Amino acid sequence: MGTQEEDCPFCQIVNHQTDTEILLSDDQLICFRDTTPGATHHYLVIPRRHIPSCRNLQKDHVALVEQMVEMGRSILEKNKVLEDIRMGFHLPPFTSVPHLHLHVLAPASKMVLKSQLRYGPQSHWFISGDKVLSQLRIRGKVK
């Protein structure tokens, strides 16, 4: 049986074991399209290092999350999308892949009802990138 990282589909993408097109990358992060998009523009930004979910983040991860949000903005800017943006994380147990990933979606107002329920501000299992950063700065963890 493999390790969690070996079995993780996102770690496989990081390690170039899939044919996933990498749209942006740096030494800590990579960005690619979501395979089941919830919006016209739906990208995922993931850390190269395996972190199971936003619940595993600590205060010292603030810079990482800020970089994730910045890369999310960069991919949207590259695609000339500058407004009507939604970025955030699913809270366990509602994570589809157990590897930290930031959903970057636009235009948010044109998402179908199913996507609004999964990624919208009224969702109980989706937390915005800004809220994650706020909780990390104040509490040192995500609640």
Phi and psi in degrees as GROMACS dihedral restraints (atoms count N, CA, C in turn):
[ dihedral_restraints ]
;  ai    aj    ak    al  type     phi  dphi    fc
    3     4     5     6     1   -81.0    20    10
    4     5     6     7     1   168.3    20    10
    6     7     8     9     1   -77.3    20    10
    7     8     9    10     1   168.0    20    10
    9    10    11    12     1   -56.9    20    10
   10    11    12    13     1   -41.4    20    10
   12    13    14    15     1   -68.4    20    10
   13    14    15    16     1   -39.0    20    10
   15    16    17    18     1   -65.7    20    10
   16    17    18    19     1   -35.1    20    10
   18    19    20    21     1   -86.0    20    10
   19    20    21    22     1   -10.4    20    10
   21    22    23    24     1   -77.0    20    10
   22    23    24    25     1   122.3    20    10
   24    25    26    27     1   -60.5    20    10
   25    26    27    28     1   -32.5    20    10
   27    28    29    30     1   -75.4    20    10
   28    29    30    31     1   -34.7    20    10
   30    31    32    33     1   -64.2    20    10
   31    32    33    34     1   -35.0    20    10
   33    34    35    36     1   -64.4    20    10
   34    35    36    37     1   -37.6    20    10
   36    37    38    39     1   -65.6    20    10
   37    38    39    40     1   -46.8    20    10
   39    40    41    42     1   -56.1    20    10
   40    41    42    43     1   -39.7    20    10
   42    43    44    45     1   -89.3    20    10
   43    44    45    46     1    14.2    20    10
   45    46    47    48     1    58.1    20    10
   46    47    48    49     1    37.3    20    10
   48    49    50    51     1   -98.1    20    10
   49    50    51    52     1     6.8    20    10
   51    52    53    54     1  -131.6    20    10
   52    53    54    55     1   173.3    20    10
   54    55    56    57     1   -98.2    20    10
   55    56    57    58     1    20.7    20    10
   57    58    59    60     1   -60.5    20    10
   58    59    60    61     1   130.8    20    10
   60    61    62    63     1   -76.7    20    10
   61    62    63    64     1   119.4    20    10
   63    64    65    66     1   -85.6    20    10
   64    65    66    67     1   121.1    20    10
   66    67    68    69     1   -89.1    20    10
   67    68    69    70     1   -38.3    20    10
   69    70    71    72     1  -143.6    20    10
   70    71    72    73     1   150.7    20    10
   72    73    74    75     1  -159.6    20    10
   73    74    75    76     1   156.8    20    10
   75    76    77    78     1  -145.6    20    10
   76    77    78    79     1  -166.0    20    10
   78    79    80    81     1   -70.3    20    10
   79    80    81    82     1   -17.2    20    10
   81    82    83    84     1  -113.8    20    10
   82    83    84    85     1   -24.8    20    10
   84    85    86    87     1  -133.3    20    10
   85    86    87    88     1   157.0    20    10
   87    88    89    90     1  -136.3    20    10
   88    89    90    91     1   155.4    20    10
   90    91    92    93     1  -131.2    20    10
   91    92    93    94     1   136.2    20    10
   93    94    95    96     1  -149.8    20    10
   94    95    96    97     1   168.5    20    10
   96    97    98    99     1   -74.3    20    10
   97    98    99   100     1   144.4    20    10
   99   100   101   102     1   -71.3    20    10
  100   101   102   103     1   137.4    20    10
  102   103   104   105     1   -74.9    20    10
  103   104   105   106     1   -19.7    20    10
  105   106   107   108     1  -126.7    20    10
  106   107   108   109     1    77.1    20    10
  108   109   110   111     1   -62.8    20    10
  109   110   111   112     1   139.3    20    10
  111   112   113   114     1  -101.3    20    10
  112   113   114   115     1     0.4    20    10
  114   115   116   117     1  -156.0    20    10
  115   116   117   118     1   166.9    20    10
  117   118   119   120     1   -53.1    20    10
  118   119   120   121     1   -45.8    20    10
  120   121   122   123     1  -111.2    20    10
  121   122   123   124     1   114.0    20    10
  123   124   125   126     1  -140.3    20    10
  124   125   126   127     1   108.8    20    10
  126   127   128   129     1  -120.8    20    10
  127   128   129   130     1   158.3    20    10
  129   130   131   132     1  -120.2    20    10
  130   131   132   133     1   136.0    20    10
  132   133   134   135     1  -116.1    20    10
  133   134   135   136     1   124.3    20    10
  135   136   137   138     1  -128.3    20    10
  136   137   138   139     1   150.2    20    10
  138   139   140   141     1   -76.6    20    10
  139   140   141   142     1   149.0    20    10
  141   142   143   144     1   -66.5    20    10
  142   143   144   145     1   -34.5    20    10
  144   145   146   147     1   -79.3    20    10
  145   146   147   148     1   137.4    20    10
  147   148   149   150     1   -72.3    20    10
  148   149   150   151     1   117.0    20    10
  150   151   152   153     1  -125.9    20    10
  151   152   153   154     1   122.2    20    10
  153   154   155   156     1   -58.4    20    10
  154   155   156   157     1   -44.0    20    10
  156   157   158   159     1  -164.5    20    10
  157   158   159   160     1   177.1    20    10
  159   160   161   162     1   -65.3    20    10
  160   161   162   163     1   -20.9    20    10
  162   163   164   165     1   -68.8    20    10
  163   164   165   166     1   -18.0    20    10
  165   166   167   168     1   -89.8    20    10
  166   167   168   169     1    -3.2    20    10
  168   169   170   171     1   -74.8    20    10
  169   170   171   172     1   145.8    20    10
  171   172   173   174     1  -122.8    20    10
  172   173   174   175     1   173.5    20    10
  174   175   176   177     1   -53.5    20    10
  175   176   177   178     1   -36.0    20    10
  177   178   179   180     1   -74.1    20    10
  178   179   180   181     1     0.6    20    10
  180   181   182   183     1   -95.4    20    10
  181   182   183   184     1     2.6    20    10
  183   184   185   186     1   -53.8    20    10
  184   185   186   187     1   -47.8    20    10
  186   187   188   189     1   -62.0    20    10
  187   188   189   190     1   -38.4    20    10
  189   190   191   192     1   -62.4    20    10
  190   191   192   193     1   -47.5    20    10
  192   193   194   195     1   -64.6    20    10
  193   194   195   196     1   -40.1    20    10
  195   196   197   198     1   -59.6    20    10
  196   197   198   199     1   -41.7    20    10
  198   199   200   201     1   -66.0    20    10
  199   200   201   202     1   -36.9    20    10
  201   202   203   204     1   -62.6    20    10
  202   203   204   205     1   -46.2    20    10
  204   205   206   207     1   -62.8    20    10
  205   206   207   208     1   -42.1    20    10
  207   208   209   210     1   -62.9    20    10
  208   209   210   211     1   -42.0    20    10
  210   211   212   213     1   -65.3    20    10
  211   212   213   214     1   -36.6    20    10
  213   214   215   216     1   -60.0    20    10
  214   215   216   217     1   -44.9    20    10
  216   217   218   219     1   -63.6    20    10
  217   218   219   220     1   -38.8    20    10
  219   220   221   222     1   -62.3    20    10
  220   221   222   223     1   -43.6    20    10
  222   223   224   225     1   -67.1    20    10
  223   224   225   226     1   -35.9    20    10
  225   226   227   228     1   -68.4    20    10
  226   227   228   229     1   -43.3    20    10
  228   229   230   231     1   -60.8    20    10
  229   230   231   232     1   -40.6    20    10
  231   232   233   234     1   -58.8    20    10
  232   233   234   235     1   -31.4    20    10
  234   235   236   237     1   -97.3    20    10
  235   236   237   238     1    13.2    20    10
  237   238   239   240     1    60.5    20    10
  238   239   240   241     1    34.4    20    10
  240   241   242   243     1  -108.7    20    10
  241   242   243   244     1   113.5    20    10
  243   244   245   246     1  -118.4    20    10
  244   245   246   247     1    -6.3    20    10
  246   247   248   249     1  -146.8    20    10
  247   248   249   250     1   173.3    20    10
  249   250   251   252     1    59.1    20    10
  250   251   252   253     1    52.1    20    10
  252   253   254   255     1  -109.7    20    10
  253   254   255   256     1   143.9    20    10
  255   256   257   258     1  -131.2    20    10
  256   257   258   259     1   126.9    20    10
  258   259   260   261     1  -131.9    20    10
  259   260   261   262     1   136.8    20    10
  261   262   263   264     1   179.4    20    10
  262   263   264   265     1  -174.6    20    10
  264   265   266   267     1  -124.8    20    10
  265   266   267   268     1   147.0    20    10
  267   268   269   270     1   -83.5    20    10
  268   269   270   271     1   143.7    20    10
  270   271   272   273     1   -91.1    20    10
  271   272   273   274     1   136.6    20    10
  273   274   275   276     1   -59.6    20    10
  274   275   276   277     1   143.7    20    10
  276   277   278   279     1   -91.1    20    10
  277   278   279   280     1    17.8    20    10
  279   280   281   282     1   -93.6    20    10
  280   281   282   283     1    25.7    20    10
  282   283   284   285     1   -94.4    20    10
  283   284   285   286     1   131.3    20    10
  285   286   287   288     1   -77.5    20    10
  286   287   288   289     1   -31.0    20    10
  288   289   290   291     1  -129.8    20    10
  289   290   291   292     1   127.1    20    10
  291   292   293   294     1   -79.0    20    10
  292   293   294   295     1    59.4    20    10
  294   295   296   297     1  -146.8    20    10
  295   296   297   298     1   126.0    20    10
  297   298   299   300     1   -47.5    20    10
  298   299   300   301     1   128.0    20    10
  300   301   302   303     1  -148.9    20    10
  301   302   303   304     1   133.0    20    10
  303   304   305   306     1   -92.7    20    10
  304   305   306   307     1   122.4    20    10
  306   307   308   309     1   -83.0    20    10
  307   308   309   310     1   131.5    20    10
  309   310   311   312     1  -121.5    20    10
  310   311   312   313     1   112.5    20    10
  312   313   314   315     1  -127.9    20    10
  313   314   315   316     1   142.9    20    10
  315   316   317   318     1  -165.2    20    10
  316   317   318   319     1   149.5    20    10
  318   319   320   321     1   -75.7    20    10
  319   320   321   322     1   129.7    20    10
  321   322   323   324     1   -63.4    20    10
  322   323   324   325     1   -37.0    20    10
  324   325   326   327     1   -71.8    20    10
  325   326   327   328     1   -13.3    20    10
  327   328   329   330     1  -103.5    20    10
  328   329   330   331     1     6.7    20    10
  330   331   332   333     1   -68.5    20    10
  331   332   333   334     1   142.7    20    10
  333   334   335   336     1   -67.4    20    10
  334   335   336   337     1   165.7    20    10
  336   337   338   339     1   -54.4    20    10
  337   338   339   340     1   -44.0    20    10
  339   340   341   342     1   -58.0    20    10
  340   341   342   343     1   -42.9    20    10
  342   343   344   345     1   -70.0    20    10
  343   344   345   346     1   -36.7    20    10
  345   346   347   348     1   -60.6    20    10
  346   347   348   349     1   -40.3    20    10
  348   349   350   351     1   -68.6    20    10
  349   350   351   352     1   -34.2    20    10
  351   352   353   354     1   -82.0    20    10
  352   353   354   355     1   -35.6    20    10
  354   355   356   357     1  -124.1    20    10
  355   356   357   358     1    -0.6    20    10
  357   358   359   360     1   -80.0    20    10
  358   359   360   361     1   168.1    20    10
  360   361   362   363     1   -64.5    20    10
  361   362   363   364     1   -21.6    20    10
  363   364   365   366     1   -85.4    20    10
  364   365   366   367     1    -6.8    20    10
  366   367   368   369     1   -67.7    20    10
  367   368   369   370     1   135.8    20    10
  369   370   371   372     1   -84.0    20    10
  370   371   372   373     1   -10.7    20    10
  372   373   374   375     1  -118.0    20    10
  373   374   375   376     1    13.9    20    10
  375   376   377   378     1  -127.0    20    10
  376   377   378   379     1   128.7    20    10
  378   379   380   381     1  -122.0    20    10
  379   380   381   382     1   132.2    20    10
  381   382   383   384     1   -66.7    20    10
  382   383   384   385     1   155.4    20    10
  384   385   386   387     1   -58.8    20    10
  385   386   387   388     1   -39.3    20    10
  387   388   389   390     1   -63.1    20    10
  388   389   390   391     1   -40.0    20    10
  390   391   392   393     1   -68.8    20    10
  391   392   393   394     1   -38.3    20    10
  393   394   395   396     1   -60.3    20    10
  394   395   396   397     1   -47.2    20    10
  396   397   398   399     1   -61.2    20    10
  397   398   399   400     1   -43.2    20    10
  399   400   401   402     1   -61.0    20    10
  400   401   402   403     1   -46.4    20    10
  402   403   404   405     1   -64.6    20    10
  403   404   405   406     1   -39.5    20    10
  405   406   407   408     1   -64.4    20    10
  406   407   408   409     1   -41.9    20    10
  408   409   410   411     1   -67.7    20    10
  409   410   411   412     1   -38.3    20    10
  411   412   413   414     1   -85.5    20    10
  412   413   414   415     1   -50.8    20    10
  414   415   416   417     1  -100.7    20    10
  415   416   417   418     1   -20.4    20    10
  417   418   419   420     1    84.1    20    10
  418   419   420   421     1     3.5    20    10
  420   421   422   423     1  -159.9    20    10
  421   422   423   424     1   167.9    20    10
  423   424   425   426     1   -99.5    20    10
  424   425   426   427     1   128.8    20    10
